[in-house]
Amino acid sequence: MNEELTGDAAAAAARHARYGRLPERIRFEEMTEGVEAGPTDGARGSYNPDGAWKYYSCLALDLGL
């Protein structure tokens, strides 16, 4: 039984050496990236009700139901 405790203690020490502390914190500034947005194209960005049917996807319509 003493050998089992020694093995468990060694395994616990190895686990603690590997996982014993949390990784370093990452600052918010390092997680985000700011990118300048380009000017908007009014013709491409506006809603066109006559051409909206081109982009409508419906399984029932695709199957002809």
Secondary structure by P-SEA (a helix, b strand, c coil): caaaaaaaaaaaaaaaaacccccccccccccbbbbbbcccccccccccccccccccccccccccc
